[in-house]
Structure formats: C-alpha cells, structure tokens
C-alpha cells in the first residue's frame, strides 16, 4: 500500500466506494467521471504504480484482469454490444491515479 494512493485508500475502505465486485486480489467500482454509460475500474488490491512498474511475478495478477473484465462486461450488459479495455500509462498516456487499473468502457449502443 502507498500511503497517499487514492485507490489504496478505496481498497482499504478508508474512502467509501460501492464495490461491484471484490475478491482477495481485485475490486471493481464505477469511475466517478465516466467517459461512457458503463465505465468501470478494475483495480488490483496490490499496489503497483503503473504498467511500467510490473515485475516478474505480476503476470498472473495482471492476467487475471482480463477474465474479470469479461465477467463484468457480461454483468453490465455490454458483452455483446461491445466495450473497450484501456490501461493509461504515465501522465503522457492519461494516467491520473498512479495505481495500476484497467478501464472497462462501453454501453454507447446496446444490441
């Protein structure tokens, strides 16, 4: 945990948030500034600053985000109409919170 990390504080329930999903490795919640009708943040509980800070041993944690995203897309009803998965990396890539997270964005047009 990083003491000044917003997502670490959310994971540790120091800042209230409604989790749509939680297990021992991840939490999922809605983005407070959504870019689409469905905009979820899939956040590993383990603090990793960004994609640039991945180390050996992080493969399964990062890899687990993708089946979780597919499950969340189905729960949100965008699995068939389509959605985007996005990692922002560093300030120049749009990263605002320096705790690795995956955006699931969709819901513009449903079938």
Secondary structure, DSSP 4 states (H G I P E B T S, - for coil): --TT-HHHHHHTTSS----SEE-SSEEEEE-TT-SSSEEEEEEESS----GGG--TT-HHHHHHHHHHHHHHHHHHT-TTT-EEEE---TGGGT--SSS-EEEEEE-SS--
